[in-house]
Amino acid sequence: MQRYAVEVYSPRGGSEEFRLSIARLRQAARALTQEGTPIKYRRSLFLPTDETSFHILDGSSYEAVSEAAKRAAIDAARIVEAAQ
């Protein structure tokens, strides 16, 4: 599996939404894995002064990680491969 970073615009004061997005992303990863598309949630980082958050996932493809973000109702600014 390849590691991906999901970058998201997170307005100031968005720490509660950030926490909720992690829960939704973990659930989406579990569901996709159960459906036969392995996705592993790794970690997330919120940079409030930059109004940006990053979610790190392992997946078989960009499309798989994109689907996890979509199911988690995460409006990704971009999804890029990340070094492990």
Rosetta constraint file for C-alpha pairs under 8 A:
AtomPair CA 1 CA 58 HARMONIC 5.89 0.50
AtomPair CA 1 CA 59 HARMONIC 5.17 0.50
AtomPair CA 1 CA 60 HARMONIC 4.87 0.50
AtomPair CA 1 CA 61 HARMONIC 7.77 0.50
AtomPair CA 2 CA 58 HARMONIC 5.45 0.50
AtomPair CA 2 CA 59 HARMONIC 5.54 0.50
AtomPair CA 2 CA 60 HARMONIC 6.06 0.50
AtomPair CA 2 CA 61 HARMONIC 7.08 0.50
AtomPair CA 2 CA 81 HARMONIC 7.18 0.50
AtomPair CA 2 CA 82 HARMONIC 7.89 0.50
AtomPair CA 3 CA 56 HARMONIC 7.01 0.50
AtomPair CA 3 CA 57 HARMONIC 5.75 0.50
AtomPair CA 3 CA 58 HARMONIC 4.34 0.50
AtomPair CA 3 CA 59 HARMONIC 6.44 0.50
AtomPair CA 3 CA 81 HARMONIC 5.89 0.50
AtomPair CA 3 CA 82 HARMONIC 5.33 0.50
AtomPair CA 3 CA 83 HARMONIC 6.76 0.50
AtomPair CA 3 CA 84 HARMONIC 6.50 0.50
AtomPair CA 4 CA 56 HARMONIC 5.74 0.50
AtomPair CA 4 CA 57 HARMONIC 5.37 0.50
AtomPair CA 4 CA 58 HARMONIC 6.07 0.50
AtomPair CA 4 CA 59 HARMONIC 7.36 0.50
AtomPair CA 4 CA 62 HARMONIC 7.64 0.50
AtomPair CA 4 CA 65 HARMONIC 7.47 0.50
AtomPair CA 4 CA 79 HARMONIC 6.62 0.50
AtomPair CA 4 CA 80 HARMONIC 5.48 0.50
AtomPair CA 4 CA 81 HARMONIC 4.35 0.50
AtomPair CA 4 CA 82 HARMONIC 4.99 0.50
AtomPair CA 5 CA 54 HARMONIC 6.21 0.50
AtomPair CA 5 CA 55 HARMONIC 5.67 0.50
AtomPair CA 5 CA 56 HARMONIC 4.69 0.50
AtomPair CA 5 CA 57 HARMONIC 6.58 0.50
AtomPair CA 5 CA 79 HARMONIC 5.66 0.50
AtomPair CA 5 CA 80 HARMONIC 5.42 0.50
AtomPair CA 5 CA 81 HARMONIC 6.25 0.50
AtomPair CA 5 CA 82 HARMONIC 5.92 0.50
AtomPair CA 6 CA 54 HARMONIC 5.41 0.50
AtomPair CA 6 CA 55 HARMONIC 5.01 0.50
AtomPair CA 6 CA 56 HARMONIC 6.35 0.50
AtomPair CA 6 CA 57 HARMONIC 7.84 0.50
AtomPair CA 6 CA 69 HARMONIC 7.94 0.50
AtomPair CA 6 CA 76 HARMONIC 6.20 0.50
AtomPair CA 6 CA 77 HARMONIC 7.67 0.50
AtomPair CA 6 CA 78 HARMONIC 6.10 0.50
AtomPair CA 6 CA 79 HARMONIC 4.55 0.50
AtomPair CA 6 CA 80 HARMONIC 6.74 0.50
AtomPair CA 7 CA 52 HARMONIC 7.05 0.50
AtomPair CA 7 CA 53 HARMONIC 5.92 0.50
AtomPair CA 7 CA 54 HARMONIC 4.69 0.50
AtomPair CA 7 CA 55 HARMONIC 6.73 0.50
AtomPair CA 7 CA 76 HARMONIC 5.66 0.50
AtomPair CA 7 CA 77 HARMONIC 5.56 0.50
AtomPair CA 7 CA 78 HARMONIC 5.41 0.50
AtomPair CA 7 CA 79 HARMONIC 6.24 0.50
AtomPair CA 8 CA 52 HARMONIC 5.68 0.50
AtomPair CA 8 CA 53 HARMONIC 5.21 0.50
AtomPair CA 8 CA 54 HARMONIC 6.24 0.50
AtomPair CA 8 CA 74 HARMONIC 7.48 0.50
AtomPair CA 8 CA 75 HARMONIC 6.51 0.50
AtomPair CA 8 CA 76 HARMONIC 4.86 0.50
AtomPair CA 8 CA 77 HARMONIC 5.26 0.50
AtomPair CA 8 CA 78 HARMONIC 7.33 0.50
AtomPair CA 9 CA 51 HARMONIC 5.91 0.50
AtomPair CA 9 CA 52 HARMONIC 4.71 0.50
AtomPair CA 9 CA 53 HARMONIC 6.49 0.50
AtomPair CA 9 CA 75 HARMONIC 7.98 0.50
AtomPair CA 9 CA 76 HARMONIC 7.53 0.50
AtomPair CA 9 CA 77 HARMONIC 6.66 0.50
AtomPair CA 10 CA 14 HARMONIC 5.90 0.50
AtomPair CA 10 CA 18 HARMONIC 7.53 0.50
AtomPair CA 10 CA 46 HARMONIC 7.96 0.50
AtomPair CA 10 CA 48 HARMONIC 7.41 0.50
AtomPair CA 10 CA 51 HARMONIC 4.66 0.50
AtomPair CA 10 CA 52 HARMONIC 4.87 0.50
AtomPair CA 10 CA 53 HARMONIC 6.14 0.50
AtomPair CA 11 CA 48 HARMONIC 7.52 0.50
AtomPair CA 11 CA 51 HARMONIC 4.96 0.50
AtomPair CA 11 CA 52 HARMONIC 7.44 0.50
AtomPair CA 12 CA 48 HARMONIC 5.85 0.50
AtomPair CA 12 CA 49 HARMONIC 7.19 0.50
AtomPair CA 12 CA 51 HARMONIC 5.75 0.50
AtomPair CA 13 CA 48 HARMONIC 7.42 0.50
AtomPair CA 14 CA 18 HARMONIC 6.06 0.50
AtomPair CA 14 CA 48 HARMONIC 7.74 0.50
AtomPair CA 15 CA 19 HARMONIC 6.30 0.50
AtomPair CA 15 CA 46 HARMONIC 7.64 0.50
AtomPair CA 15 CA 48 HARMONIC 7.83 0.50
AtomPair CA 16 CA 20 HARMONIC 6.29 0.50
AtomPair CA 17 CA 21 HARMONIC 5.99 0.50
AtomPair CA 18 CA 22 HARMONIC 6.44 0.50
AtomPair CA 18 CA 46 HARMONIC 7.27 0.50
AtomPair CA 18 CA 53 HARMONIC 7.68 0.50
AtomPair CA 19 CA 23 HARMONIC 6.67 0.50
AtomPair CA 20 CA 24 HARMONIC 6.33 0.50
AtomPair CA 21 CA 25 HARMONIC 5.97 0.50
AtomPair CA 21 CA 72 HARMONIC 6.73 0.50
AtomPair CA 21 CA 73 HARMONIC 7.70 0.50
AtomPair CA 21 CA 74 HARMONIC 6.90 0.50
AtomPair CA 22 CA 26 HARMONIC 6.11 0.50
AtomPair CA 22 CA 44 HARMONIC 7.34 0.50
AtomPair CA 22 CA 55 HARMONIC 7.95 0.50
AtomPair CA 23 CA 27 HARMONIC 6.29 0.50
AtomPair CA 24 CA 28 HARMONIC 6.13 0.50
AtomPair CA 24 CA 71 HARMONIC 7.87 0.50
AtomPair CA 24 CA 72 HARMONIC 4.77 0.50
AtomPair CA 24 CA 73 HARMONIC 7.66 0.50
AtomPair CA 25 CA 29 HARMONIC 6.11 0.50
AtomPair CA 25 CA 41 HARMONIC 7.49 0.50
AtomPair CA 25 CA 68 HARMONIC 6.55 0.50
AtomPair CA 25 CA 69 HARMONIC 6.49 0.50
AtomPair CA 25 CA 71 HARMONIC 7.62 0.50
AtomPair CA 25 CA 72 HARMONIC 4.94 0.50
AtomPair CA 26 CA 30 HARMONIC 6.24 0.50
AtomPair CA 26 CA 41 HARMONIC 6.03 0.50
AtomPair CA 27 CA 31 HARMONIC 6.16 0.50
AtomPair CA 27 CA 72 HARMONIC 7.65 0.50
AtomPair CA 28 CA 32 HARMONIC 6.11 0.50
AtomPair CA 28 CA 68 HARMONIC 5.31 0.50
AtomPair CA 28 CA 69 HARMONIC 7.63 0.50
AtomPair CA 28 CA 71 HARMONIC 5.87 0.50
AtomPair CA 28 CA 72 HARMONIC 5.88 0.50
AtomPair CA 29 CA 33 HARMONIC 6.08 0.50
AtomPair CA 29 CA 38 HARMONIC 7.52 0.50
AtomPair CA 29 CA 39 HARMONIC 5.12 0.50
AtomPair CA 29 CA 40 HARMONIC 6.17 0.50
AtomPair CA 29 CA 41 HARMONIC 6.59 0.50
AtomPair CA 29 CA 68 HARMONIC 5.89 0.50
AtomPair CA 30 CA 34 HARMONIC 6.19 0.50
AtomPair CA 30 CA 39 HARMONIC 7.24 0.50
AtomPair CA 30 CA 40 HARMONIC 7.81 0.50
AtomPair CA 31 CA 35 HARMONIC 6.25 0.50
AtomPair CA 32 CA 36 HARMONIC 6.39 0.50
AtomPair CA 32 CA 37 HARMONIC 5.20 0.50
AtomPair CA 32 CA 38 HARMONIC 6.39 0.50
AtomPair CA 32 CA 39 HARMONIC 6.69 0.50
AtomPair CA 32 CA 68 HARMONIC 7.22 0.50
AtomPair CA 33 CA 37 HARMONIC 4.79 0.50
AtomPair CA 33 CA 38 HARMONIC 4.19 0.50
AtomPair CA 33 CA 39 HARMONIC 5.75 0.50
AtomPair CA 34 CA 38 HARMONIC 7.70 0.50
AtomPair CA 37 CA 60 HARMONIC 7.55 0.50
AtomPair CA 37 CA 64 HARMONIC 7.01 0.50
AtomPair CA 38 CA 59 HARMONIC 6.18 0.50
AtomPair CA 38 CA 60 HARMONIC 6.84 0.50
AtomPair CA 39 CA 57 HARMONIC 6.87 0.50
AtomPair CA 39 CA 58 HARMONIC 5.67 0.50
AtomPair CA 39 CA 59 HARMONIC 4.64 0.50
AtomPair CA 39 CA 60 HARMONIC 7.28 0.50
AtomPair CA 39 CA 64 HARMONIC 7.37 0.50
AtomPair CA 39 CA 65 HARMONIC 7.10 0.50
AtomPair CA 39 CA 68 HARMONIC 7.90 0.50
AtomPair CA 40 CA 57 HARMONIC 5.53 0.50
AtomPair CA 40 CA 58 HARMONIC 4.96 0.50
AtomPair CA 40 CA 59 HARMONIC 6.50 0.50
AtomPair CA 41 CA 55 HARMONIC 7.97 0.50
AtomPair CA 41 CA 56 HARMONIC 6.48 0.50
AtomPair CA 41 CA 57 HARMONIC 4.57 0.50
AtomPair CA 41 CA 58 HARMONIC 6.51 0.50
AtomPair CA 42 CA 55 HARMONIC 7.68 0.50
AtomPair CA 42 CA 56 HARMONIC 5.37 0.50
AtomPair CA 42 CA 57 HARMONIC 5.27 0.50
AtomPair CA 42 CA 58 HARMONIC 7.14 0.50
AtomPair CA 43 CA 55 HARMONIC 5.97 0.50
AtomPair CA 43 CA 56 HARMONIC 5.30 0.50
AtomPair CA 43 CA 57 HARMONIC 7.31 0.50
AtomPair CA 44 CA 53 HARMONIC 7.20 0.50
AtomPair CA 44 CA 54 HARMONIC 5.48 0.50
AtomPair CA 44 CA 55 HARMONIC 4.26 0.50
AtomPair CA 44 CA 56 HARMONIC 5.99 0.50
AtomPair CA 45 CA 53 HARMONIC 5.49 0.50
AtomPair CA 45 CA 54 HARMONIC 5.18 0.50
AtomPair CA 45 CA 55 HARMONIC 6.54 0.50
AtomPair CA 46 CA 51 HARMONIC 7.82 0.50
AtomPair CA 46 CA 52 HARMONIC 6.17 0.50
AtomPair CA 46 CA 53 HARMONIC 4.25 0.50
AtomPair CA 46 CA 54 HARMONIC 6.54 0.50
AtomPair CA 47 CA 51 HARMONIC 5.94 0.50
AtomPair CA 47 CA 52 HARMONIC 5.31 0.50
AtomPair CA 47 CA 53 HARMONIC 5.80 0.50
AtomPair CA 48 CA 52 HARMONIC 6.49 0.50
AtomPair CA 48 CA 53 HARMONIC 7.91 0.50
AtomPair CA 57 CA 65 HARMONIC 7.20 0.50
AtomPair CA 58 CA 65 HARMONIC 7.76 0.50
AtomPair CA 59 CA 64 HARMONIC 6.33 0.50
AtomPair CA 59 CA 65 HARMONIC 5.99 0.50
AtomPair CA 60 CA 64 HARMONIC 6.54 0.50
AtomPair CA 60 CA 65 HARMONIC 7.96 0.50
AtomPair CA 61 CA 65 HARMONIC 6.55 0.50
AtomPair CA 62 CA 66 HARMONIC 5.99 0.50
AtomPair CA 62 CA 79 HARMONIC 7.39 0.50
AtomPair CA 62 CA 80 HARMONIC 7.81 0.50
AtomPair CA 62 CA 81 HARMONIC 7.97 0.50
AtomPair CA 63 CA 67 HARMONIC 6.08 0.50
AtomPair CA 64 CA 68 HARMONIC 6.39 0.50
AtomPair CA 65 CA 69 HARMONIC 6.33 0.50
AtomPair CA 66 CA 70 HARMONIC 6.16 0.50
AtomPair CA 66 CA 79 HARMONIC 7.30 0.50
AtomPair CA 67 CA 71 HARMONIC 6.11 0.50
AtomPair CA 68 CA 72 HARMONIC 6.17 0.50
AtomPair CA 69 CA 73 HARMONIC 6.28 0.50
AtomPair CA 69 CA 74 HARMONIC 5.12 0.50
AtomPair CA 69 CA 75 HARMONIC 7.33 0.50
AtomPair CA 69 CA 76 HARMONIC 7.13 0.50
AtomPair CA 70 CA 74 HARMONIC 5.84 0.50
AtomPair CA 70 CA 75 HARMONIC 7.26 0.50
